[in-house]
């Protein structure tokens, strides 16, 4: 096995100036290809910076306070100017000081270049970055949101690796008066009155001392920037201020702010202003100057998203999208679903022709979505393909039903049932890239199907960041095989996603080896990271002929990796595990509390190949608070470290964190970095006294 090379470099993150150098600790190769992956760690330090007209390069600002990094944020590191050498580096901690860690397989002849935020499609040529300044940004009180601010850097030389990041954008700060008592504001938009291009694909020269982002005049150039909420409760609040990040531009005819309220749009016009790189311009909303805008249902955003603000408009988009599978959707209001008035919800996307557009929910909620079909695909979207995405969209009281059972003797003849997506990211040529679902929440679902039944997704194939920051709360999911609170049958990453309020996950007693779980029915080679489930998982049959084999609090069957997951609730059945029913995959730092099951891990699956080099699963720091049997059978087929019953999880929190650190330090794992258990102060603290989160130190 080839050895890894370790290089430590220092990065001082100040505007336009470098602090003293830290020399490279180890540097065994210089230039050209490496024989094996090489880990590098950039130590990001610097003075505290206060927002007094200027803005820092880091992830997040706090008005009148420090400018801070966010843990698990990313930058692009380029080993030279070749576009093929763009490597993701990840922040390991939050706060004033952080470390970036990543792996490279090539070192430059002379310089490292760096770009924040990370963009896998970014390129570097002739000392100029090509990247994206996003037109859809997010409301963060007194700050721009993480991942929105553009900054660039180049190392001073090839031995002492100082990186002084320099901002490339301008900033508009919008203050909401503390005495504002008008309509609730959902979001804010910025538009230049001379139709200036202020976002989209941009070029940034690295070397000049004034590296402004310049919008490329192509089809992606945007004249409007949208500041959106992530969750429904994230309204624009009186007495707070919010930030747009835009390309430096002289708006000679002034600009317009549009405030999107519950009852429509309200606009305020401002005078001309020259937006300069690295400067903050502040304006204040004046309710007396607002004018009512027009209804925009059916209009399009600059980036081609169909704007939806009612159920009628949603159906209009859906009927277009089923024949135009890349037509995006921008939902700007919450509303009730009305199938009686508008008819059967169309199935959008199939395995052969998946939907590949972008759906932005703006934190809004669709109540009462109803999908009923005898076909293979059931959900808001039938099949979502590579590069398709759904974000910040919520569903309350959805009813999703498919009577499709498939042929029992044909493994390819499955059905796919989920609230948001039936089938995620199945591509004929490449099953492992693309589609994602982020910041979506489902409350009180009623879901019934055959195989592949999930609260969010029926079946996922994507090896990328498939589902993150999603929840399912309450309700009942029922299926014959592969039934999970988040995904029925998963082959990708599920990160920081949770099942709440004793959601019922049911096996319908019609066939053996169903596999039901609180998060997933089966985890196929994927990673479950920092997920929790408070659920009732039913794997018991009334018939002697059938059994669920297997049922688990987190996964019915785990063939991938579980990192920092926890369960509270009940798992019934002869083959039931408080964490997993059956596992051939690894588990690090997981626990169950207030749980009933036959064992913590019911069965360790054995590889039938008895060769001496067969890899066996590792179970490290997995605990059952006041539990009974840890392993039902097969633990001799695994490497077991610190897995037992304890009287309180606080006794072993440090041990679980050490297990999470071991994963974090393994360069094979892209996900799971930065998570540590800490005391839980949320509403589910009774079920989960400690929870794996990324410390932010804000």
Buried (B, 14 or more C-beta within 10 A) or exposed (E): EEEEBEBBBBBBBBBBEBBEBBEBEEBEEEEEEBEEBBBBBBBBBBEEBBBEEBBBBBBBBBBEBBBBBBBBBBBBBBBBBEEEBBBBBBBBBBBBBBBBBBBBEBBBEEBBBBBBBBBEEBBBEEBBBBBBBBBBBBBBBBBBBBBBBBBBBBBBEBEBBBBBBBBBBBBBBBBBEEEBEEBEBBBBBBBBBBEBBBBBBBBBBBEEEEBBBBBBEEEBBBBBBBBBBBBBEBBBBBEBBBBBBBBBBEBEBEBBBBBBBEEBBBBBEBEEBEBBBBBBBEBEBEBEEBEEBEEBBBEEBBBBBBBBBBBBBBBBBBBBBBEEBEBBBBBBBBBEBBBEEBEEBBBBBBBEBBBBBBBBBBBBBBBBBBBBBEBBBBBBBBBBBBBBBBBBBBBBBBBBBBEBBBEEEEEEEBBBBBBBBBBBBBBEEEBBBBBBBBBBBBBBBBBBBBBBBBBBBBBBBBBBBBBBBBBBBBBBBBBBBBBBBBBBBBBBBBBBBBBBBBBBBBBBBBBEBBBBBBBBBBBBEBBBBBBBBBBBBBBBBEEEEBBBBBBBBBBBBBBBBBBBBBBBBBBBBBBBBBBBBBBBBBBBBBBBBBBBBBBBBBBBBBEEEEEEEEEBBBBBBBBBBEBEBBBBBBBEBBEBBBBEBBEEBEEBBEBBBBBBBBBBEEEEBBBBBBBBBBEBEEEBEEBBBBBBBBEBBE
